[in-house]
Amino acid sequence: MSARLLASGSGDEFEAPGLHIFDWKPIFEGQAGLAWLTKPTLIVILAALAVILFAWRAFGNPKLVPRGIQNVGEVAYLLVRDQVARPMLGKDGDRWMPFLFSTFFFVLFMNYAGVIPVLQLPATSHIAIPIVLALAVYGMMLFLGIKHQGLVGYFKNVMFPPGLPKALYVILAPIEFLSTIILRPFTHAVRLFANMFAGHLLIAFFATVAWWFLAEKLTPLGAGVGVVGFVMTIVMTAFEIFVQSLQAFIFTLLAASYINSSLHADH
């Protein structure tokens, strides 16, 4: 049954949230010098400050017997070290922990903004932010690959992995070049962006359904739909927290994998 029929008698139509919910104007309109400060930009700044504050409070003055925030920081550190850094980078894992730890929690805090009251927007649902993060990892990947393997050696190892019949390289070399050198930053960014974008849109849809049918246009027929929307908002929010955590983990895991491929060629 259509939303319009369920809301009949009001003369208005239910309008599902669309792309306009991602279109944020400057917070201080009319202030030319602050035109850059939009809600997504503010969330990025707050996420960066949150990472700095968290690390400073947890590790700035460590105690032999950890307490409070230091306990949380050590558990978080072990999570990134044992699940990302060491499995992906081996003996080099500990050396890359500052970057991987910061990346994981920076992305995580930006993702969690989508379920924090008032903020209620994952900054990574704006494609520009995952692209910048992915390009930073991509630049490091190329720099480290050329530094450790040489310009020719790096591209040779990417396009011509050893141990395969030479005839396969005719097909494999262009595919490897396309997937690793051209498409890698795009797929790295889009994986994060698409999940945050879709999740936020779904939550906004069910929340709008709940508000419309339970508050704006309450009717006996539409009340059931409103209750479903309310329940689904809670369910999708819980699921979104899981996805937000998972995507931060996957983004950092892939970053570690790309760095490892540059540090150590496949032989």
C-alpha positions in Angstrom: 0.0 0.0 0.0 1.5 3.3 -1.0 2.6 5.9 1.6 0.2 8.4 -0.1 -2.8 6.2 0.6 -1.8 5.6 4.2 -1.6 9.3 4.8 -4.8 10.0 2.9 -7.0 12.8 4.2 -4.1 15.2 4.8 -3.8 16.4 1.3 -0.1 16.0 1.5 2.2 13.2 0.2 4.9 11.4 2.1 8.3 12.4 0.7 11.2 9.9 1.2 14.6 11.5 2.1 16.8 11.8 -1.0 20.2 13.1 -1.9 19.3 16.5 -0.4 20.1 15.1 3.1 23.8 15.1 2.1 23.7 18.7 0.8 24.9 20.8 3.7 25.3 24.6 3.4 28.0 26.6 5.3 27.2 26.7 9.0 27.8 30.4 9.1 26.0 31.6 6.0 26.9 35.1 4.8 30.4 34.8 6.3 32.7 34.6 3.3 35.7 33.6 5.3 33.9 30.7 6.8 32.2 29.4 3.7 34.3 26.2 3.9 32.9 25.3 7.3 30.1 22.9 6.6 28.7 20.1 8.8 30.9 17.4 7.2 34.0 19.6 7.5 33.1 20.2 11.2 32.8 16.5 11.8 36.2 15.8 10.2 37.7 18.4 12.5 36.0 17.0 15.5 37.1 13.4 14.6 40.7 14.6 14.3 40.5 16.3 17.7 38.9 13.2 19.2 41.8 11.0 18.0 44.4 13.4 19.3 42.6 13.8 22.7 42.0 10.0 23.0 45.7 9.2 22.2 47.0 12.0 24.5 44.8 10.9 27.4 45.5 7.2 26.9 49.3 7.4 26.3 50.5 10.9 27.3 51.3 9.8 30.8 51.1 6.0 31.0 51.1 4.2 34.3 52.7 0.9 35.1 49.2 -0.3 36.2 46.8 1.1 33.6 43.5 2.6 34.7 40.6 4.4 33.1 41.2 5.7 29.6 44.7 4.1 29.5 43.0 0.7 29.8 40.7 1.6 26.8 43.7 2.9 24.8 45.8 -0.2 25.4 42.9 -2.5 24.3 42.4 -0.3 21.2 46.2 -0.4 20.5 46.3 -4.2 20.8 43.3 -4.5 18.5 44.9 -2.6 15.7 48.4 -4.2 16.3 47.2 -7.8 16.5 44.4 -7.8 14.0 45.8 -5.4 11.4 49.5 -4.3 11.7 51.2 -7.6 12.5 49.1 -9.9 10.3 49.5 -7.6 7.3 53.0 -6.2 7.8 54.8 -8.9 9.9 57.9 -7.6 11.5 57.3 -4.1 10.1 53.9 -3.9 11.8 54.9 -2.2 15.0 56.8 0.5 13.1 53.6 1.4 11.2 51.3 1.4 14.3 51.2 5.2 14.7 49.7 5.6 11.2 47.4 2.6 11.3 46.1 3.4 14.8 45.4 7.0 13.8 43.8 6.0 10.5 41.5 3.4 12.1 40.2 5.7 14.8 40.0 8.7 12.6 37.7 6.8 10.1 35.9 5.2 13.0 35.0 8.5 14.7 33.9 10.0 11.4 31.7 7.0 10.8 30.2 7.1 14.3 29.1 10.7 13.8 26.2 9.2 11.8 24.6 7.9 15.0 25.6 10.6 17.4 22.7 13.0 18.2 23.0 16.5 16.8 25.8 15.4 14.4 23.8 12.6 12.8 25.9 12.4 9.6 28.9 10.1 8.8 31.4 12.4 7.2 32.6 9.5 5.1 29.2 9.5 3.4 30.6 12.4 1.3 32.8 10.9 -1.4 35.4 13.6 -1.2 36.6 12.5 2.3 37.1 8.8 1.5 38.9 9.9 -1.7 41.3 12.1 0.1 42.0 9.3 2.6 42.5 6.7 -0.2 44.7 9.0 -2.2 46.9 9.5 0.9 47.3 5.8 1.2 47.8 5.5 -2.6 50.6 8.1 -2.5 52.4 6.3 0.3 52.0 3.0 -1.6 53.7 4.4 -4.7 56.4 6.2 -2.8 57.3 3.2 -0.7 57.1 0.8 -3.7 59.5 2.9 -5.8 61.8 3.6 -2.8 62.2 0.0 -1.8 61.9 -1.7 -5.2 63.0 1.0 -7.7 60.8 2.5 -10.3 61.2 -0.3 -12.9 61.3 -3.0 -10.3 58.1 -1.8 -8.6 56.0 -1.8 -11.8 57.6 -5.0 -13.0 56.6 -6.7 -9.7 53.1 -5.3 -9.9 52.5 -6.3 -13.6 54.6 -9.5 -13.8 54.2 -11.5 -10.6 56.8 -14.4 -10.7 56.0 -18.1 -11.1 53.4 -17.9 -13.9 53.6 -19.1 -17.6 54.9 -16.2 -19.8 51.9 -16.5 -22.1 49.6 -15.4 -19.2 51.4 -12.1 -18.8 49.8 -10.8 -22.0 46.5 -10.9 -20.3 47.6 -10.5 -16.7 49.9 -7.5 -17.0 47.3 -5.0 -18.2 44.8 -6.3 -15.6 47.3 -6.0 -12.7 48.3 -2.5 -13.9 44.6 -1.4 -14.1 43.6 -2.9 -10.8 46.6 -1.9 -8.8 47.8 1.4 -10.3 44.6 2.9 -11.7 41.6 1.5 -9.8 43.0 0.8 -6.4 42.4 4.3 -4.8 38.9 4.4 -6.4 37.9 1.0 -5.0 39.5 1.8 -1.6 37.4 5.0 -1.4 34.2 3.8 -2.8 33.9 0.7 -0.5 33.9 3.1 2.5 31.7 5.7 0.9 29.1 3.4 -0.4 28.5 1.7 2.9 28.2 4.9 4.8 26.1 6.6 2.2 23.6 3.7 2.0 23.4 3.1 5.7 22.7 6.8 6.5 20.0 6.9 3.8 18.3 3.8 5.1 18.2 5.2 8.7 16.9 8.5 7.4 14.2 6.7 5.5 12.9 4.7 8.4 13.1 7.6 10.8 11.1 9.8 8.3 8.5 7.0 8.0 8.2 6.8 11.8 7.9 10.6 12.2 5.5 11.1 9.4 3.0 8.3 10.3 3.2 8.7 14.1 3.6 12.5 14.5 2.9 14.5 11.3 0.0 12.5 9.8 -1.2 10.1 12.4 -4.1 7.9 11.1 -5.4 4.5 12.3 -4.2 3.0 9.1 -0.8 4.6 9.0 0.0 4.0 12.7 1.2 0.5 12.0 3.5 1.7 9.3 4.9 4.3 11.7 5.6 1.7 14.4 7.4 -0.5 11.8 9.4 2.6 10.8 10.3 3.3 14.5 11.4 -0.3 15.1 13.4 -0.5 11.9 15.1 2.8 12.8 16.4 1.2 16.0 17.4 -2.0 14.3 19.1 -0.2 11.4 21.0 2.1 13.8 22.4 -0.9 15.7 23.3 -2.6 12.4 24.9 0.6 11.2 27.1 0.9 14.3 28.4 -2.6 13.4 29.0 -1.6 9.7 30.7 1.6 10.7 33.1 -0.3 12.9 33.7 -2.9 10.2 34.3 -0.4 7.5 36.9 1.5 9.5 38.6 -1.9 10.2 38.5 -2.9 6.5 39.8 0.5 5.3 42.8 0.3 7.7 43.4 -3.4 6.9 43.5 -2.6 3.1 45.9 0.4 3.8 48.2 -2.0 5.7 48.0 -4.5 2.9 48.9 -1.9 0.2 51.8 -0.7 2.3 53.1 -4.2 2.7 52.9 -4.8 -1.1 55.2 -1.8 -1.6 57.6 -2.8 1.2 57.9 -6.4 0.1 57.6 -7.5 -3.5 56.2 -11.0 -4.2 58.9 -13.4 -5.0 
